[in-house]
Amino acid sequence: MTDHADPSGATTGTGRGTEGVPAAVARPGENPADGARPGTRDLLRLLRGSGRTVGASLALTVVGTALGLLQPLLTMRLIDRVSADRAVTALIVTLAALFLVQAALEAAGQYLLDVTGESVVRRLRRGLVERLLFVRLRDLDGRRAGDLLSRVGTDTTMLRDMVAGSFVQLVTVTITGVGAAGLMLWIDPVMFLVVAGTLVIAAVLVAGVMAGIRTSTEQALAGVGAMTADLERALGGIRTVRAARAEHREAERIGADVDAAYTAGVRSAKLGSVVGPAMEIAVNGSFLLVLLVGAVRVSDGSMSVSELVAFLLFATYLVMPLAGLFNALSLIQRGLGSLRRIEDVLRLPVEQDPEDGAPVPLPAPAASPATPPPLLELRRVSFAYDDRPVLRDVSFSVPRTGLIALVGRSGAGKTTIVSLAEKFHEPDAGHVLFDGVDVRGVDPRDLRARIGLVEQHAPLLYGTLRDNLVYAKPEASEREIREVLRMVNLEELVERLANGLETEVGDRGFNLSGGERQRVAIARALLARPELVLLDEPTSQLDPINERELTDVLRDISRERALLVVAHRMSTVRAADRIVVLDEGRVGAEGTHEQLLAEDPFYRRLTTDHLTPPLGRPAPDRSVAAP
Ligand SMILES: Nc1ncnc2c1ncn2[C@@H]1O[C@H](COP(=O)(O)OP(=O)(O)OP(=O)(O)O)[C@@H](O)[C@H]1O
């Protein structure tokens, strides 16, 4: 697999065509399959495009922190002046002003980082959405929709929290720490070594558990992904779940995913709990040591009381933010876990790989070529899903007009042929030609603009009836819409509905009957007036009257367009000009219904055993097929 990242790391374009493929954080030259863990540099790359905001936020934080570091020095001066009985009002006012300005600067810095976090999430989400819509179908087939949804939702939110919560803490802790350490070293090097010693021990301990926290986070996120996927599965098939009385089983199954996320979360909490006391011991221990050693040094005159107070304040500045540092580091570990799952999607190869060179434009149909090639032709096509061969050496062609029926047993490879014609998959061997051009290098969008598809289960999209009808041709006129509605006998339904074409069809079109969904899907394909219409079992859900009428419609359409129909019904087969018989992935025979009945025993068996006679009528061909 190859990576198609834009080296700039920015999401490019609007997602139209291959130039719109998002890159987000993937790097060129990386093997997307290697699953390499992203590192801190990958996290920093997330901030690309937000440089100014991050810069401004850093500047505010640096100034705020510096103002904070001034405070112990002023306090030291204050104590000295109080001891010397000198005026302190100006110093107190300055200290109060410093407090207020520091708080205001830090609040502004945090706001800017929150905005940055939001824009990182927006960029990643847009990148993920665009990538998922362009990804090769064979890579999408093996993945669970719910898990992908959770990556777009939960994982990106995790990264937002990391950006907003950890960077400012890291910067504050680092600046405060370095500043405080320098000033402590200046005040009393011996006492500084005492504090530093306890902190180094604590830091080693914390570093040890961080890796464990990251792994647990990844496991927890995988659990959330599985939970979303399983819940999506159950809700998608809720009627089947209820009918099978499987609610408890599904609840158990999804509960197990929740438990897995819980277990990983608890493991992370356990590791985190080791860090808390370690920090406390380090903090309390270093204060105790500072007080003890400080008392000795004040008594022997090596240090003044004001220096001891300032040193203690700086020690607070150095030690207290360690809790924040731990928080920031664990947020980063969690962010890295999420980034890995996000990059895993962003690196999926897209359908039209830019590295394969510019796609070949599909020539526009010639007005009237002298000897036009067939509209669709399969030449010695072989295809396997993973290692399972499905099509072997398949050759046949679809002329520019007429109805070609594809028949075969269930699993023979009929839908796979439709997928190859639509370029959802590429053949492993042989060629698929559209209008005489091998579609291998062709931009799939050019090809699909000339083909209409009615899928096997006629899926509708959430939205109105009109949205669904004009999906492939948004600019269709009212007249065109009415015309296709008439063709597929949907006029009456539209009149019956209170909101007509503006009626919501529900999720996946569930507010319509199976037959209505099927007819809407056919109308949708016809509205764009494609040269070739691929229909995967178009009449399976229709009643006898509609089945007959739709078959007549198909015949009419086939007078001026090419139709390739995967047929399970005798009525469709009988209406076909030519029938291609698929037998275990090979073309077994080809001809008209009558020819095949007379000459091909496999076809005869198919008509009796597999093809459905028209509903409400006796099977007319059984007698013919009988030996
Ligand atoms: N995405 C996929 N991944 C792996 N195997 C697949 C995939 N799609 C289909 N298959 C397998 O390929 C074979 C051919 O499937 P296909 O859907 O083309 O058959 P079909 O002739 O259309 O069947 P039916 O008439 O039942 O719809 C089947 O054995 C099927 O299990």
The ligand as an SDF file (V2000), in Angstrom:
LIG
                    3D

 31 33  0  0  0  0  0  0  0  0999 V2000
  -16.6990   -8.0780   -0.2900 N   0  0  0  0  0  0  0  0  0  0  0  0
  -16.5220   -9.3920   -0.3530 C   0  0  0  0  0  0  0  0  0  0  0  0
  -15.4960   -9.9640    0.2690 N   0  0  0  0  0  0  0  0  0  0  0  0
  -15.2890  -11.2930    0.2060 C   0  0  0  0  0  0  0  0  0  0  0  0
  -16.0810  -12.1440   -0.4870 N   0  0  0  0  0  0  0  0  0  0  0  0
  -17.1360  -11.6330   -1.1320 C   0  0  0  0  0  0  0  0  0  0  0  0
  -17.4240  -10.2360   -1.1000 C   0  0  0  0  0  0  0  0  0  0  0  0
  -18.5280  -10.0160   -1.8500 N   0  0  0  0  0  0  0  0  0  0  0  0
  -18.9150  -11.2200   -2.3180 C   0  0  0  0  0  0  0  0  0  0  0  0
  -18.0980  -12.1880   -1.8970 N   0  0  0  0  0  0  0  0  0  0  0  0
  -18.1750  -13.6190   -2.2260 C   0  0  0  0  0  0  0  0  0  0  0  0
  -17.9930  -13.7350   -3.6290 O   0  0  0  0  0  0  0  0  0  0  0  0
  -18.8810  -14.6780   -4.1760 C   0  0  0  0  0  0  0  0  0  0  0  0
  -19.6980  -14.0220   -5.2900 C   0  0  0  0  0  0  0  0  0  0  0  0
  -20.5070  -13.0450   -4.7090 O   0  0  0  0  0  0  0  0  0  0  0  0
  -21.5780  -12.2260   -5.5630 P   0  0  0  0  0  0  0  0  0  0  0  0
  -22.2330  -11.2820   -4.6330 O   0  0  0  0  0  0  0  0  0  0  0  0
  -20.9050  -11.6630   -6.7510 O   0  0  0  0  0  0  0  0  0  0  0  0
  -22.5730  -13.3810   -5.9910 O   0  0  0  0  0  0  0  0  0  0  0  0
  -23.9740  -13.2750   -6.6980 P   0  0  0  0  0  0  0  0  0  0  0  0
  -23.9400  -14.1800   -7.8760 O   0  0  0  0  0  0  0  0  0  0  0  0
  -24.3510  -11.8580   -6.9470 O   0  0  0  0  0  0  0  0  0  0  0  0
  -24.9200  -13.8820   -5.5650 O   0  0  0  0  0  0  0  0  0  0  0  0
  -26.4630  -13.5950   -5.2300 P   0  0  0  0  0  0  0  0  0  0  0  0
  -27.2490  -14.0370   -6.4070 O   0  0  0  0  0  0  0  0  0  0  0  0
  -26.7140  -14.4430   -4.0470 O   0  0  0  0  0  0  0  0  0  0  0  0
  -26.5760  -12.1410   -4.9600 O   0  0  0  0  0  0  0  0  0  0  0  0
  -19.7410  -15.1860   -3.0530 C   0  0  0  0  0  0  0  0  0  0  0  0
  -19.2410  -16.4350   -2.6800 O   0  0  0  0  0  0  0  0  0  0  0  0
  -19.5400  -14.1780   -1.9430 C   0  0  0  0  0  0  0  0  0  0  0  0
  -19.5740  -14.8140   -0.6940 O   0  0  0  0  0  0  0  0  0  0  0  0
  1  2  1  0
  2  3  1  0
  2  7  2  0
  3  4  2  0
  4  5  1  0
  5  6  2  0
  6  7  1  0
  6 10  1  0
  7  8  1  0
  8  9  2  0
  9 10  1  0
 10 11  1  0
 11 12  1  0
 11 30  1  0
 12 13  1  0
 13 14  1  0
 13 28  1  0
 14 15  1  0
 15 16  1  0
 16 17  2  0
 16 18  1  0
 16 19  1  0
 19 20  1  0
 20 21  2  0
 20 22  1  0
 20 23  1  0
 23 24  1  0
 24 25  2  0
 24 26  1  0
 24 27  1  0
 28 29  1  0
 28 30  1  0
 30 31  1  0
M  END
$$$$
